[in-house]
Amino acid sequence: MCLAIPGKVVKVEKGFATIDYSGEQRKASTELVDVDAGDYVIVQAQFIIQKIPEKEAIEAIKVWQDKK
């Protein structure tokens, strides 16, 4: 099973989004889902596959951080 951690989009440009995962930033393709800065997303294989509500994302991030 693979767990996906939500990340927050901080910048979108030229088909890619920069996503922040609690201070670590990575890029992912926006080819499958249109996103804007401030959106919370799930990424698989460097593609954004889903936007999720902020409240749900924050709860998931908190649970993940508590497990560290």
Backbone torsions as a table, in degrees:
resi	resn	phi	psi	omega
1	MET	NA	143.3	-179.6
2	CYS	-114.5	130.2	177.7
3	LEU	-100.2	135.7	178.4
4	ALA	-110.8	128.5	179.6
5	ILE	-97.1	130.9	177.6
6	PRO	-65.3	147.5	174.8
7	GLY	-131.4	160.7	-179.2
8	LYS	-105.5	128.1	178.4
9	VAL	-71.0	125.6	179.3
10	VAL	-107.8	-21.4	-179.4
11	LYS	-158.9	142.7	176.2
12	VAL	-128.4	128.2	175.9
13	GLU	-161.5	139.1	173.5
14	LYS	49.8	48.2	174.6
15	GLY	81.3	3.8	179.3
16	PHE	-132.3	152.5	174.7
17	ALA	-119.8	143.2	170.8
18	THR	-93.8	126.1	-174.1
19	ILE	-119.5	132.8	179.9
20	ASP	-98.0	126.2	175.0
21	TYR	-115.0	85.1	178.6
22	SER	50.1	47.2	176.2
23	GLY	101.5	-17.6	176.4
24	GLU	-100.1	126.7	-177.5
25	GLN	-108.0	138.7	178.0
26	ARG	-139.2	159.5	178.5
27	LYS	-104.0	148.1	176.8
28	ALA	-145.8	152.2	-179.1
29	SER	-72.3	141.8	175.3
30	THR	-101.6	16.6	-176.5
31	GLU	-61.4	-33.7	-175.2
32	LEU	-94.4	-28.4	-175.4
33	VAL	-138.0	130.8	175.1
34	ASP	-79.2	130.4	-179.0
35	VAL	-135.3	162.4	175.4
36	ASP	-127.7	159.5	174.6
37	ALA	-55.4	136.0	-179.0
38	GLY	100.2	-17.6	177.7
39	ASP	-71.8	149.7	171.8
40	TYR	-101.9	137.7	-172.6
41	VAL	-138.5	163.1	171.2
42	ILE	-113.3	135.2	-177.9
43	VAL	-121.1	137.2	172.4
44	GLN	-134.8	131.8	177.6
45	ALA	53.1	40.0	177.7
46	GLN	65.4	21.5	173.1
47	PHE	-120.4	134.5	172.0
48	ILE	-71.8	124.6	-177.5
49	ILE	-111.1	-13.4	-176.4
50	GLN	-164.1	140.7	167.3
51	LYS	-94.4	144.8	177.3
52	ILE	-130.7	154.1	179.7
53	PRO	-61.6	145.8	-177.6
54	GLU	-55.4	-45.5	-178.0
55	LYS	-59.6	-44.8	179.2
56	GLU	-63.8	-41.2	-179.9
57	ALA	-64.2	-45.9	-178.5
58	ILE	-63.3	-40.4	177.4
59	GLU	-62.7	-43.3	-179.9
60	ALA	-65.4	-41.6	178.9
61	ILE	-63.0	-41.9	179.4
62	LYS	-62.5	-44.9	178.6
63	VAL	-60.4	-44.8	-179.8
64	TRP	-61.6	-43.9	-179.3
65	GLN	-66.7	-34.7	178.0
66	ASP	-66.7	-24.9	-179.4
67	LYS	-81.3	-16.2	-178.6
68	LYS	-68.1	NA	NA
